[in-house]
Amino acid sequence: MTRVDAMSEYDEIDMSDQLAVLADLGTPTRAAAIARILATPERWCPAVLMAMASVVFADGHRETGAFWFYAGQLRARFDASRCTDPSAGAACGALTEAHGPPINRWAFAEPGLLPGLVDRVAVWDAATASDYDPRWIALHGMNAFLGSDGPLCVPRAQWPELAARARAEFVAGCHDLFDADGRLRIP
């Protein structure tokens, strides 16, 4: 496969709706964008969920914002695991850095909150389809610039196992941070 052939799969990724709603989150009419996202969260890639979460959190809806931030974080990890370009996974950290600090500070300071919240996120994720293009994350990897000799995602047959693993690791990682009384373990 030549570089031109490989780039055609990148060209198929339509991010126009995702980018439009992201732009709307920064306008005075952001309430309509938030309502649109919350009405159909399965349609929106993790970048949108996390940006919306940041806005909702800043507006004082802390637990709602935290829920959607962690839902976006979990879905980003799943998308990274099904992407064939390992460098695309850096998008997860970039999104967390862009939207997570105030949410994480709050959630980690609320005794007992985060493990239960992450459990709810995992249940929601397992029960909710992801109807966005998971290849969005490939646009953030080095192969988007250098080209690729293969598909952007692993075969669809592997996705259920990857999703289950991402959920299990996400939940376990969170629970490992807290003691039985819900207090953050300090190393």
N, C-alpha and C positions, 0 to 999 in steps of 0.2 A: 504494500500500500504506500503510495507516495504522500508527501506532506499535504498536497492539495486534497487528496481523497480523505485523509484523516481530518482535515479542517472542516469538511462538509458536515460531520456529525456535530461539531461545535456550532456551526451555522444554523442547525436545526433547533437549537435551544432558544425558545422564545421567552424572554424575560420582561416583555413590555408591560404586562399587567402587574408583575411583581415590582418593577421599578416605578410605575405610576403610583401605586398605593404607598410605596416608600416615600415618594416625593410628597404625597398628600399628608403624610404624618407630620410633616414640617410646616404645615399651613394652618391658618386660622380655622379651616374647615376639617381639622384632623378628627373631630368626633365622628364624622361620616366615614372616614377611612377606618377608624377603630371599629365602628359598628359593622362595616363590611367584612373586616377580617374576622371578628368574633362570630359573625353569622355563618361563615364558611371557613373555619380554621384549617380544614384539610386541604384547601386550595393553595395555601401560602407556604412558600419555602421558609426554612428556619431563619433566614436573614430578616424576613418580614415579621415573623412571629416575635423575634427578639427585639427588633426596633419598636414594634407596637408595645411590647411589654415594658420597655424603657419609658415610653411616653405615659402609659397607664400608671406605672409605678410613680413617676414624677408628679403625676396629677393626684397622688394620694391614695390610690387603690393598690396598696402595697402587696397584699396576698395575691390578688388577681395578676398584677404585673409579674410577681415572682413565678406564679404558675406558668404563665406563657413564656417567660424567659427560659425556665428549665425545660418546658416542652420543646422549644426551639433548639435548646442545647442538645437534648436527646436526639432529636431528628437530625441535627447537623452531624452528630457522631455516626448515626446510621448511614447517612448519605456519604460520609467520608469512607465508611467501611465498604460500601458497594462501588465506590469509584476506583477505577484501575490506576489512577495517578496518585501515589501516596502523598505527594507534595500538596495536593488539594486539601488535605486534612488541616493544613495550617489555617484555613478559613474558620475552623471551629474556635481556635484560640483568638483570632482577630475579632470575631463576633463577641466572644466572651469579654475581651478587653474593652471593646467599644460600648457594650451595654450592661455588663455584669457588675462592675464594682459597687455601685450603690445598692443594687439588689442583693448581691452576696453579703455585703456588710450587714444589711438589715436581717436577712434570713438566717445568717449564722449567729446573730446575736439574740434571736428569739428562741429560748429554750424549747426543745421538742418540736418545733415547727417543721424544719427542713425534711427530716426523714418521712413524715406523713405526707408532706407536700410532694416529695419526689415519688412516693408510692402512688399518689393520685395521678401524677403525670404519666407514670408507666402504665397504669390502667387505662387512662385516656388514650395513650399512644397505641396500645394493643387493640383497642376497640375502634380506632378511627383510621380510616384510609388516608393515605397521602396521595392527593390528586395533583400535585405539582410535579414538575419535571425534576427528578433527582439529579440530573446531570448538571444542574446549576452550579454545584460545587466544583465540577471539573473546570469551570471557567476561571477558577482561582488557583489552579495548579500550574506547574511549569510546562506541562505538555500543551496547555492552551497557547503558549507562546512558541514552543519548540516543535510541536507536532507530535503525533502518536502513530504507532503502527497497529493499533487495535481499537476495540470498542472502549467507550468511556466508562461503562459499568460492567461489573461481573454479570454472569448470566442470571436472569430473573429467578430461576429455580433456587438460587442461593439466598435470595433476599429474605424469605421468612426466617431462616436460621440466623442470618446476620442481624435482623431486627430484634429477635429474641435475645441474642447475645448482647446487643447494645443496651437493651432495657435492663437485663440482669446485671451487667457491669455498672451501669449508671446507678441503679438502686443500691447495689452492694457497696459501691464506692462512697456513696452518701452515708449509708448506715455505718460504715467503718469509721467515719469521722466523729461519731457521737457515742457517748457511753449509754448504759442502760437507763439513766435518768434524763437523757436527752441533752446532756451538756456536751459541748464541743471538747474533744480530746486535744489537749495541748501537748505536743511532743516535748 
